[in-house]
Amino acid sequence: MATEALARLAEERVDHRFKGLPPDAAGLTVGELAAQRRNLFTGGFATPVLALSAERLEHNVRLMETYADRHGLAFAPHGKTSMAPQLFQRQIEHGAWGITLAVPHQVWVAREFGVQRVFLANELVDAASLRRISAELTADPSFRFVCYVDSVRGVELMDTALRGAARPVDVVVELAAGEGARTGVRTEAECVAVAEAVAGTRTLRLVGVAGYEGEVPQATPERVAAWLQRLITLAADLDKAGLFAQTDEIVVSAGGSAWFDAVADAFAGMPELSAPVLKLLRSGAYVSHDDGHYRRLTPFNRVPEEGALEPAFRLWAQVVSRPTPEQAFVNAGKRDAAHDLDLPVAQVVRRDGVERPAAGIEVTALSDQHAWLRTVPEADLEVGDWVGMGLSHPCTSFDKWQLIPLAEADGTVVDYIRTFF
């Protein structure tokens, strides 16, 4: 199914839904357009256009595959970052155990494209969605689905919705990262109560524990390490109490994109439990990385000997107004660029096929369809120039674009990445 569904993406017609693509490509299939191997800069692409670097994407996927293997970790990258089945497939081909997701719609997308292992990093209490999950599990014996539970009430709702299910739904108790953090059970005693509630059902099967260390309040390496030790101890205590008796593999999962080095260190000290432990890392932003938030936070800054991720996104826009020597405007704004964490960063300027650094040019604000540029008087910038900008926060970069050109370093577009938000 995965191969057939992915192949159908290439049969989709290029039309008004997809911004930035060459106007004369309308009516072609995506596969036909990709086969033309047009150049991003000379092939008729319209600005604004977001491009994903083919080389950097491949580097990032391979780096995290190597990192997880080196540290004995299974890897279920968070798919909500890209919601791009082509990237899911590439991640799985590079060793991912499965894909982490957040809400039911994302699960349906993953299943449509043949993803066989899904870790839902949320408590799922919607009855209709639970029944569909149950139907998927019944129809496909090879489908593995795991989700959070974080309350006795949630267990009760899940149990009611799943009455009569042929297969139990696998769940992990979510340990909160601390008081005032996001979701999750606040105390170990409450975790035991939730686990015992699961054990009292026939519709659910307790298979492990999980959480998100990125929510540790005022996170420091010491505080993150302390919380990870709580998670490991919780797994051991629930195991000692016989609450994992129904599973032949115990899942212990954590790991966002800011502290996966701490997760690797902590999980290396995992005690022996009654069944093999699946040490499951869930970092997702690595796939494209970025030029802002994650460039600052990546654990590879702390462990440079393990490698470095490379920012793979560049948003290209065109100068459409140069009213003064200190000001210019390009035709990309909030509709096109991630801006929830940082503004885009002007990196390069292209004119007449020549690319140079964007010296003296700064993005200071975004309107819906314009970026405001402040320029030093001597900055060489003219109407018609293309400005390439780096972005901060992969998640909100992907979700503004339905079809993203995958371009090699010389601008040759070799594929188009389809997203589903």
N, C-alpha and C positions, 0 to 999 in steps of 0.2 A: 504493500500500500504506500509506503514512504516514497519509493521510487516513482510510482505512477502519479501520486499527488504532486510531488516536486516537478515532475515533467509537465504537468498541467499548468504550472506557473509560467512556463515558457510559451504556452499557447494563448495566454491572455493578450488582449489587444491593447496597444498603446493608444490612449485617448485623453480626454480632458481631465480624468481623475488624477493624472500623474504630472506633477509640476516639474519644470526644469528640463524636460526632455525635448529633443529637436521637434519643432512644429511639423517638419516634413516627414516625421516618423509615424504620424497618426495613421492608424489602420494596419500597421505592421504588427506582427506578434512580438512579444518581448524576446523570444528566441531569435526571430529574424533580425531584430535590431541588434542584439548581442553579437550575432554572427558577422555583422558589418564592421565590428571592432572600430567604431567611430572614436575620434579623439575628443576628449572633453572640451578642449579649447578651440578646435577648428571644425568640429563635426556638427555644428548647428545647435548645440545645447544652449538653452536660454537661462539667464540668471533671474532669480537666485537658483543655484543648484547645489545640493549637498552631495559630496563624493566620499566614498570609503576607499581607503588605500588597500589594494589587493595584497601588497607585500607586508604591510604592517598588520593587517588582519591575520594573515597566515603566521607571522612571527608571534603574535599574542596567543593564538590558539595553541601553537606548539609549545610555547614557554610554559603555559599553565598545565599542559599535559605532562611535561617533564617535571614540573614542580610537584604536582600531586603524586606522580609515580615515585619521585625521590623520597617523599615523606610518608609513603605508605597510605595515602589517602584515596578514598573514592571521591568522585567529583560529580556533582549535579549542579552545573552552573545555572544561575537564576535567569530563566528565559524572559521574564518581564522586562529585562533590559532592552532587548531587541525585538521581541515577538516576531522573529524572522525564522521560519522553518528551515530555510536554507542554511542559516547559521546553526540552528539546533543540530541539523544533520552533520555539519562539519565538526561541531563540538563532540558529538557522539563518535564520529569516525576517529577523532583524536582522543579517545579513551574515556569520555564522560560516561558515568554509570547511568545517568538519566538527565532529566531536566527539572529544575525547580520552577514552580509557578506560584501565583498568589491568589487568583480568583477563578471561578468555574469557566468563564469564557476562555481564559488562556488554556485551560485543560482541553477544551473542545478543539481549539486550534492545534494543539500538540497532537491530539489523537487523530485528527484529520490527516496529519502528515506522518503518522506511523510511529510516534514516540511511544515506546513500550514501558518506560519507567518514569513516573511522575512523582515528585515530592512537592506537596502543596504546603507552603509555609504559612498556613493560616488554619484556624478552626473553621470547618465547613458545617454550617447548621441549616442551610437552605434545603428543604425537603425535596424539592424537584431536582435540584442538582445532585443530591445524594442518591436519589433513585436512578438518575442517569449514570452516575459512577458505578452503581451496583450492576446495572444492565451491561455496562462495558466490561466489568470484571467477569460477569457470567458468560458473555459472548466470547471473550478472549482470555483463555487460561494463562497466556503468557504476559498479560498486562499486570504490572505492579503499580499500586497506588498507595501512597503514604501521606497522611495529613496530621496536622496538630490537633490536640485537644487541650483546652486550658481552663475548663470548668466542669463541675459535675452537671450543671444545667446543660452545657453543650453536649455532654455525653448522653443525657436523657433525650435531647432533641434528635441527635443522630440515631440513637437506638430506635426511637419511635418511627423515624422516616425509613429505616432500613429493615423493619420487621418483615420476615419472610425471605430475606436475601439469601442467595445460594452460597455466596462467599462473604466472609467478614471483611470489613474495611480495616486496613492496618492504620494504627494511629501511634503517635509519639506524644508524650507529655511535654508541653512547652514550658520551660522554666524562664520566668521573666528576668530581664537583665538587671533589675533593681527597682526600688521604689521610684515611682514617677516615670518609669520606662514605658514602653509601648504595651503590647499584649503579653500574655503568659501568666503562669501561676506564680504568686508572689513568694510563697514560703514552701519549704520542703514538706512540711506537714500537709499542706493543701495539695501538693503534688501526689502524695501517697493517697489522699482521698480521691483524687481524680483517677489515679491508676486503679484503685480498688473498684471505682464505679465502672470503669471499662471492663475489668475482670468479671463483673456481675452481669455482663451482657453476652449474647450470642452473636450479635451483629458486628461487634468491634473486636479487634485483636491488638493488644498492646505489644509494640515491637521495639520501643526505645524511648529516648529523650532527645530534646532539641532546644535550640534557642538562637538568639541573635546577639552576639557580643557587641555589635555596633551601637546598641541602645544602652550600653553601660553608662550610667550618668557620670559626667566629667571624666571620660575615659582616659586612663593612662595605662601603660603596659602592665603595671602592678595590679590595677583594678580589673583589667580585662583578664589577666591570668587568674586572679582570685575567683572571678565568676566562672571561668572555664573549669576550674577545679571543683566548684560547686556542682556543675553539670555532670562531670565525671563521677563525683561522689554520689550524686542522685542516681545515676545509672547503676552503680554498684549496689546501693541500698535497695532499690526496687528489685534488682536481680536476687539479692540475698533473701528478700521477702517472697520470692517465688512468683513475682508478677509478670515475668517474661516466659512463663512455662509453655506458652502456646506457640512460641516462635523459635526457629532454628538459627536465627541471625538477629543480633541486637544492634539497632541503629543508634548511633550517637552523632548528632549533627549540629554544626555551627558554621560560621565563616562567611562574613560579608567580604567586601573588597578592601577594607581598611585594616583588618587585623588577622588576615589568614596566616601570617607568620606565627602569631601567638597561638592560633588554633593548632597549627602543625606541631609546635613545641609541646602544648598541653596534651594533645592526643598521642604523642610519642610515649607518654607516661601512663597510658591507659592500662588499668589492671586487668588481669585475666578474669573473664566472666564465664557464666555457665554455657554460653554459646559464642561462636565467633562474632566479633564486633565489626560492623560496617562503619568506619570513620568517614563521615560524609561531609565534605566541604561544599559550600554553595555560592561562592563568589561569582558575580555575573558581569560587572562593569568592565572587567579586563578585556572583553572581546574587542571593543573599540578603544578602551581607555579614554583619556581626554587631555585637554590642555589647561585644565584648571583644578577643579576639586580633587579628582583622583590622582592627578599628577603630584599634588601636594601630599595626599594621604596614602598612596600606595606603600605597602610593606616593603617593596623592593628598595625604597629609600633607606630602610633600616638594614636590609640584607643585600647590598648591591652585588655581592659575590654570587647571588643566585640568579642574576639577570636583571632585565629592565623591560617593562612594557612600553609600547610605542603608541602615541596618539594617532588614531587611524582616520578620524573625521577631518574634513576641511569644507567649510561653507564658502562658496564663491558667489560674490555679488558684484554688481557693476556700479560705478560712480555715475549717478544721474543728475547731480547738482554740485556745483563748486562755487557757492555764492561769495565767499571771501577767502583770503589766503589762510585763514585760521579754521575754516569749516568746510566740510563736504558731507554728502549724503549718498549712501548706496541703497540699492533696492532689495534689501533683506531686513526683516524685522522680527517681531515677536512670533509671527506666524511660521517663521522659518528656522529660527535659532533658539537653542536652549538658553534660558536666561533666569532660571529659578535659583541658581547658585552663584553664577558669575556672568558678567557680560562677555560676549565674544572678544577675541583678541586678534587684531589685525596682524597678519604674519608676513604676507607677500603681496606684491603688486605685479600684474602682468600687463604689458603693452606691446603690441606688435610682435608677439611670440617670445618676448624677453621677460624673464621673471627675476625680481629683485626683492630684497627685504623691504618691509613696510616701515621704513625709518621715519620717525616723527609723526606717526599716525596712530591715533588711539580711539577706540570705540567708547563713547561716553554715555550713550543712551540708546534705547530702542523704542520706536513707534511700531504700530502694527505691521507696516510694510517698509519701514526705513530704519537704517542704522545711522546714528549721528556720529560723525567723525570729527575729532579735534585734530588739527594739523598744525605743525610749526610752519611759519611762513615760507621756509625754504623747502618744505616737503614737495617732492615731485609727484604730483597727483593731478590727473586731468579727467574731465568727463569722458566716459567711455572705457576707462581703465577697469580691469577686473581686480578685485581685492579678495585674497584668500584669507579666511578667518578660522582660527582655532576655537573650539567650543568646550564648555564645561558642563559635565553631567551627561553621560551617554543615554540614560533612560529617557530624558526629555528631548534628546536630539533625534533618536530613532522615531519617537511617536509623532513627530511633525511631518514625516515623509513616508509615503506609501511605497515608493519604488526608488531605490537609491543606486546610482551607478557605482559599480566596483571598478576602480580605475588603477592601472599600473602607473609607475612613477613617471613615465613619459606622457601620461594622459590617455592612453589607450583604454577604452572601456571594454572590459572582458565579460561582464555579467551585470545583472540588475537584481538587487536584494529586495524582496517583497516583504513588507511588514503587515501585521494584522492587530490593530489596536481598536 
